[in-house]
Amino acid sequence: MNITNLFNLNGRLALVTGAASGIGFAIADALAQAGARVVLLDINAELLAERTAELKESGLSVASQALDLSSEASIVAACAAVIANHGKPWILVNNAGLQDRQSFLESSSEEWDRMISVNARGPYLLTRELARAMVAAGDGGRIVNIASAALRGSIVHGLVAYTSSKSALLGLSQATAFELAEQCITVNTVLPGGVATPGAIAATGPVPDGPARRTVPLGRCQESDIAAAVLYFASPAAARVTNQVLTVDGGFSVT
């Protein structure tokens, strides 16, 4: 075993959603530093262009594609554009997600539908489109879904719709891991604990009070901690790893 090659992505094409900021940007940076050609996907086209240029200035192989995860037409078109411009993907990271909070007893079906649309339906559609391309290429692939440590109890008030959408994403991981295994496509899930991303800070709703606010022994997670977990699942080191869940939460589970 050549240890130096365990995390070498060697020109593999990777797509990362929500890549214009926060955890998504850290993931795109990490994959590109590992040798991947990374396409950053985000709904914020202006910020997307800025962050892509920032990575290019560092000498990394990156490109960008605007994408609205709430629109099937946008997803299908974006996937077609990426394949036409960059070739068949080998890595997909479903990272983008809404984080707004709404108290359960005051919640609306409109907010539920909005959360499910972006956090669960969008990844389903993107996975469907790109898994088809991976299968057609016949070279296997890696899919990593970013759910939430809320599924392990790291929760605050107002996350009913959010946590439900992330539960759906975990279910998508499990079912697609089974169906895609014979194509040598692995599907795994990372559950991040609280990370002070721009999206988390800007999230609307009631005061985020609850178990997730308690002090954890290893300290609050950084964006790079989540990116490292994704890099593992995407790498040759995880070639025989699928349908697994890795919680990165600073030790929340032992408090």
Secondary structure, 3 states (H helix, E strand, C coil): CCHHHCCCCCCCEEEEECCCCHHHHHHHHHHHHCCCEEEEEECCHHHHHHHHHHHHHCCCCEEEEECCCCCHHHHHHHHHHHHHHHCCCCEEEECCCCCCCCCHHHCCHHHHHHHHHHHHHHHHHHHHHHHHHHHHHCCCEEEEEECCHHHHCCCCCCCHHHHHHHHHHHHHHHHHHHHHHHHCEEEEEEEECCCCCHHHHHCCCCCCCCHHHCCCCCCCCCHHHHHHHHHHHHCHHHCCCCCCEEEECCCHHHC
